[in-house]
Amino acid sequence: MNTRKMLRLLAAAPLLLGAGVAGAQQTYGPEDEGRRFSDGSRVVCEEVEVAQNTKDPNRIAGTATGAVIGGLLGNQVGGGKGKKLATVGGAVAGGAIGRNIQGNNQERRGQRQVETRCERVWR
């Protein structure tokens, strides 16, 4: 390896090593609550209620079902290019409505658990 290549490699090494360190995120637990840092930030913890055991957390079933129904209903409207536009619009609207309905049902039926979550805040 010639000198020029070696110098380039040595110059890039801190950047490569720093990228790995910058990507790591510090996690904090309840034992860190109230901890203060020199930059004025501190660790704050709060108890949040989270849903447990949802089979479809991304609401894919509700979105897909709503999109199919909306597309079928939209297909019944208009003719030509208007019919295509109505089909697509119905599918989009139906997907959004289906996702919302499934989310509301999951909220109503879901099991809840309280967790303590801590984060560093700059206030």
C-alpha positions as CSV (number, residue, x, y, z in Angstrom):
1,M,0.0,0.0,0.0
2,N,1.5,3.3,-1.0
3,T,1.8,6.3,1.3
4,R,-1.1,8.3,-0.2
5,K,-3.6,5.4,0.3
6,M,-2.4,5.0,3.9
7,L,-2.9,8.7,4.7
8,R,-6.4,8.6,3.3
9,L,-7.2,5.5,5.4
10,L,-5.9,7.1,8.5
11,A,-7.8,10.3,7.8
12,A,-11.1,8.4,7.4
13,A,-10.6,6.2,10.5
14,P,-12.0,8.7,13.1
15,L,-15.1,9.3,10.9
16,L,-15.7,5.5,10.6
17,L,-15.3,4.9,14.3
18,G,-17.3,8.0,15.2
19,A,-20.3,6.8,13.1
20,G,-20.6,3.7,15.2
21,V,-20.6,5.6,18.4
22,A,-23.1,8.2,17.2
23,G,-25.5,5.5,16.1
24,A,-25.7,4.1,19.7
25,Q,-28.5,5.4,21.8
26,Q,-28.3,5.6,25.6
27,T,-31.2,4.0,27.4
28,Y,-32.3,5.0,30.9
29,G,-34.2,3.2,33.5
30,P,-36.2,4.2,36.7
31,E,-32.9,4.2,38.7
32,D,-31.7,7.1,36.5
33,E,-34.7,9.3,37.2
34,G,-33.6,12.8,38.2
35,R,-30.0,12.3,36.9
36,R,-28.6,15.6,35.6
37,F,-26.1,16.2,32.9
38,S,-23.6,19.0,32.3
39,D,-25.5,20.2,29.2
40,G,-28.6,21.0,31.3
41,S,-30.5,17.9,30.4
42,R,-31.9,15.4,32.9
43,V,-33.6,12.0,32.9
44,V,-37.4,12.1,33.4
45,C,-39.5,8.9,33.9
46,E,-43.2,8.5,33.5
47,E,-45.6,5.7,33.7
48,V,-47.5,5.0,30.4
49,E,-50.2,2.5,29.6
50,V,-49.4,0.3,26.7
51,A,-51.5,-2.3,24.8
52,Q,-50.4,-5.9,25.1
53,N,-51.1,-9.0,23.0
54,T,-52.4,-7.3,19.8
55,K,-52.4,-9.8,17.0
56,D,-52.3,-7.1,14.3
57,P,-50.5,-4.0,15.7
58,N,-50.2,-2.4,12.3
59,R,-53.9,-2.9,11.6
60,I,-53.2,-4.5,8.2
61,A,-56.5,-6.6,8.3
62,G,-58.7,-3.6,8.8
63,T,-56.9,-1.5,6.2
64,A,-57.0,-4.3,3.6
65,T,-60.7,-5.1,4.3
66,G,-61.6,-1.4,4.1
67,A,-59.7,-0.9,0.9
68,V,-61.4,-3.8,-0.8
69,I,-64.9,-2.7,0.3
70,G,-64.2,0.9,-0.6
71,G,-62.8,-0.1,-4.0
72,L,-65.8,-2.2,-4.7
73,L,-68.2,0.6,-3.8
74,G,-66.2,3.2,-5.7
75,N,-66.3,0.9,-8.8
76,Q,-70.1,1.3,-8.8
77,V,-69.8,5.0,-9.4
78,G,-69.3,6.8,-12.8
79,G,-67.9,5.5,-16.0
80,G,-64.6,5.5,-18.0
81,K,-61.7,7.4,-16.3
82,G,-64.2,8.6,-13.6
83,K,-64.9,5.0,-12.6
84,K,-61.2,4.3,-12.2
85,L,-60.7,7.4,-10.1
86,A,-63.7,6.6,-8.0
87,T,-62.4,3.0,-7.5
88,V,-59.0,4.3,-6.4
89,G,-60.5,7.0,-4.2
90,G,-62.9,4.5,-2.6
91,A,-60.0,2.1,-1.9
92,V,-57.9,4.8,-0.2
93,A,-60.8,6.1,1.8
94,G,-62.0,2.6,2.7
95,G,-58.5,1.6,3.8
96,A,-58.3,4.7,6.1
97,I,-61.7,4.0,7.6
98,G,-61.0,0.3,8.1
99,R,-57.7,1.1,9.8
100,N,-59.4,3.5,12.1
101,I,-62.2,1.1,13.0
102,Q,-59.8,-1.7,13.8
103,G,-57.7,0.6,15.9
104,N,-60.7,1.7,17.9
105,N,-61.7,-2.0,18.4
106,Q,-58.2,-2.9,19.6
107,E,-58.2,0.1,22.0
108,R,-61.5,-1.0,23.5
109,R,-60.7,-4.7,23.8
110,G,-57.0,-4.7,24.4
111,Q,-55.2,-5.7,27.5
112,R,-53.3,-2.9,29.2
113,Q,-50.1,-2.8,31.1
114,V,-48.4,0.1,32.8
115,E,-44.7,0.5,32.0
116,T,-42.2,3.0,33.3
117,R,-40.4,4.8,30.4
118,C,-37.5,7.1,30.9
119,E,-35.9,9.6,28.5
120,R,-33.4,12.4,28.6
121,V,-35.0,15.8,28.2
122,W,-33.5,19.2,27.5
123,R,-35.7,21.7,29.4
